[in-house]
């Protein structure tokens, strides 16, 4: 059974996007509900993200995020945390960009905290089922 997670924080940096909730009906970012996999930075949502399983992602799939110069990319893998492919971890390390994979609810909380601190962070959030 999956329950809706409401994300609350006391401090938000003005002008940054905030993940408001993660639930089976989608991921709410500010006032918009997204039911598909999305990528985002503190400034923008990048819809139409690749719907490939995490195990099939390569470094090239993240090219649109790399042009935004993040120091860290967080991947929310859905309801359960998964491991990123070893080759993908090494490719991120060679680029000098951090990669963290966790369940989507945890990824959303982490994104909100880092974005609220003004960090150069990006996230890819898979919906939960």
Phi, psi and omega in degrees: 000133180251133177247152181291137178252118174266131184254124182237137176219149184271337183234128176232138177283126181303137177087002178257148176287148179229131173281116184273324180200156174231121182212175181295338179274353176145186181248119182265119176246117190051243184256009183246138179259127180248126180259354180250172176295133181227160170242150178207156171239175177299341183259336187206154173259134178249097181283174178071030179293159180299134180265023180287150172299151181307320182297341182261356181286143176239172180301326181297331179295341183261007186303322180294331177280324181298329179294345178268003175055052177285152172270341182211138171241127180255131177248122173266110191274011180110213184292325182239150177288145177231167174267140175286149176302142182304316180298325179292318177301315180294321180296320177296317180299320178296329178278348181077025180244133178286149176228123176235134179241132179205174177296159188298323179296315178294321179297320179296316178298315181296316177303312182301316181296310183294318177297321179294336177273358180082017181284155176275087185238151173224159179219150169239120185242115174275140179293157174265155181248000000 
